[in-house]
């Protein structure tokens, strides 16, 4: 007759990384270490991942979102760009109200920017992707087309 099989418990991490381990038995477990949680990433991997995400995130916040937020706060004052912005008075949204109502060039400029955005989004980008896919395929004259596209980049260098 075969020996009885110990009950098996599945690790709660998930089915993808789960490993079968024998269920904890009662008694006789004195001095046993607690089982470490299973992880696909080592400490070094986690450190490298943190650095690869953290450093660009710090630069992004410091160089893009920080000045954007500061510009928005300055736009709520009457600061003229000379002197300390802390000496200016708070106007709230009065600058934006005058921009939308009294400044005649705002709406045409907004319309032109929307046209450019639509052109780039719906025509230029799909056309560029189509050309890239066509040049990536093995067709007759591919090397010639690649050379024609790359030659201006090489020749424009001083």
Secondary structure by P-SEA (a helix, b strand, c coil): cccccccccccccccccbbbbcccccccccccccccccccccaaaaaaaaaaacaaaaaaaaccaaaaaaaaaaaaccccccccccccccccaaaaaaaaccccaaaaaaaaaaaaaaaaaccaaaaaaaaaaaaaccccaaaaaaaaaaaaaaaacc
